Amino acid sequence: MSYKIHRGDALLRLAEIPSQSVDCVITDPPYNSGGRTAKERTSRSAREKYTTAGSAHTLESFPGENKDQRSYTYWLSQLLAESYRATRDGGTALVFTDWRQLGATADALQAGGWIWRGALAWYKPAARPQRGRFTQHCEFVLWGSKGAMDADANPVYLPGLYTASQPKGAGRVHITQKPVSVMRELVKIATPGGTVLDFCMGSGSTGVAALLEGRGFVGIEVTDHYAGVAEKRLTEAVRQVREGTADTEPAP
């Protein structure tokens, strides 16, 4: 399978993607969440928000984490509307979110034209306990479709709950990196041989999963550093597919 990376602002680069050219959108946008106050949520960098104090890694930060909820909803709805145009009829969109932005993300998905179909849960066993409170074990994936879906075109039975921890050690190449094992299950909503689009590509985990599962990939990333990381990971995924070793996760 093939891939293509677009570097630059997602809204500008999405406009260049032909209409009805992709089968599925799977993306993990900056949540613009976290913090106890509006100031904490909008004045800290992504690294300050999502990296535990004393963390051993020194991963690069990324932009786009300083919107309030209203502007986040407006921004995401524009991206999802452009993605809707680029997606074939009957295609799907999957958008990661946390509990704070779940409602805003649902609004943006529907404002972008998609029919909201449900919510999936990603369960993280290693979530940090909170004294006197419930542990925030889950992030969520809201999903929808572009019109009616044809189940006969892709007759899969996919779960609504996924369990995996964030990558660690040498496998951790992005602050908010999602596990390839989870992404490999999610891309199966796209028809085999179809194309998956991720307009907030980050380090390319969606693309790696798509290639390993026999789908093509189009990614957009505004940060040069992470676009470079993604290029290396996608090249490695292509090599594994060609050599028949795609059951193992590519090295960073």
C-alpha positions, -999 to 999 in steps of 0.1 A, spaced: 0 0 0 11 36 -5 11 67 16 14 105 11 23 131 37 12 168 34 32 192 56 14 224 67 -18 237 82 -45 210 82 -73 233 69 -52 246 40 -39 212 30 -73 195 33 -86 218 6 -60 203 -18 -73 167 -13 -98 157 -41 -134 152 -32 -146 116 -27 -110 104 -27 -107 87 8 -127 60 25 -122 68 62 -110 96 84 -93 87 117 -77 115 136 -64 125 171 -66 163 172 -51 184 200 -77 181 228 -72 217 241 -82 202 274 -67 197 309 -61 222 337 -82 233 366 -89 268 353 -94 285 319 -59 300 323 -43 266 328 -61 251 299 -52 279 274 -18 292 286 3 260 288 21 242 260 12 206 250 43 193 267 34 211 300 -2 197 299 5 161 290 39 153 304 41 142 340 66 161 362 99 144 363 92 124 331 123 107 316 114 116 280 121 149 263 97 147 234 89 177 212 58 198 220 33 206 193 11 237 186 -27 241 186 -33 235 223 -44 269 235 -80 272 223 -110 276 245 -138 251 240 -159 273 217 -130 281 193 -119 244 195 -154 233 184 -154 258 155 -119 248 144 -126 211 145 -160 214 127 -142 232 98 -117 204 95 -144 177 97 -164 195 71 -135 195 47 -128 159 55 -165 151 48 -160 166 13 -129 144 7 -146 112 18 -166 89 -4 -203 84 3 -208 58 30 -173 64 44 -166 70 81 -149 94 105 -133 85 139 -122 113 162 -103 108 195 -113 130 225 -112 130 263 -141 133 287 -139 171 289 -142 177 252 -166 148 244 -196 170 240 -177 196 219 -163 169 197 -198 154 191 -210 189 181 -181 194 157 -186 159 141 -222 167 134 -216 203 123 -191 189 98 -220 169 82 -214 135 96 -241 112 110 -230 105 146 -230 67 150 -216 62 185 -186 63 209 -158 38 215 -137 36 246 -99 32 248 -91 18 283 -56 26 296 -47 2 324 -18 23 336 -38 55 343 -27 74 374 -50 69 404 -66 99 420 -71 99 457 -108 103 466 -118 102 430 -125 79 401 -95 71 379 -96 86 345 -89 53 327 -105 61 293 -102 83 263 -129 81 237 -134 78 199 -165 94 185 -174 80 151 -199 88 123 -206 82 87 -211 101 55 -247 91 48 -259 55 49 -234 27 53 -232 -4 32 -224 -33 57 -220 -57 28 -191 -37 14 -171 -43 46 -188 -71 67 -166 -67 98 -177 -70 135 -156 -46 155 -155 -41 193 -164 -9 211 -138 -12 238 -100 -13 233 -74 -19 260 -37 -9 257 -12 14 274 7 42 257 40 32 242 70 35 264 108 37 261 122 37 226 87 32 212 74 65 226 80 92 199 51 116 206 36 131 237 1 119 230 10 89 209 -17 62 205 -9 25 205 -6 9 170 -24 -21 184 -55 0 189 -51 19 157 -48 -14 137 -83 -24 150 -98 10 142 -86 12 106 -105 -20 99 -137 1 95 -122 12 62 -127 -12 33 -96 -34 25 -75 -16 0 -92 18 8 -75 50 19 -74 64 54 -70 101 61 -55 117 92 -54 155 92 -36 156 126 -11 129 118 14 135 146 40 107 146 20 87 121 5 59 142 -28 60 121 -8 56 89 14 28 103 -18 9 113 -34 16 79 -4 3 59 0 -28 81 -37 -36 76 -37 -33 38 -50 3 35 -35 33 19 -28 65 39 -29 103 35 -16 123 64 -13 160 73 10 174 99 19 210 107 50 202 128 81 195 107 97 174 135 67 150 137 62 149 100 98 136 98 92 111 125 61 99 107 80 96 74 105 72 90 78 51 107 57 48 75 87 38 55 94 11 80 58 -1 78 60 -3 41 92 -24 44 75 -48 68 46 -52 45 69 -60 16 89 -85 36 59 -101 52 67 -91 88 38 -68 94 26 -86 125 52 -67 145 50 -30 154 76 -9 134 104 6 154 104 44 159 
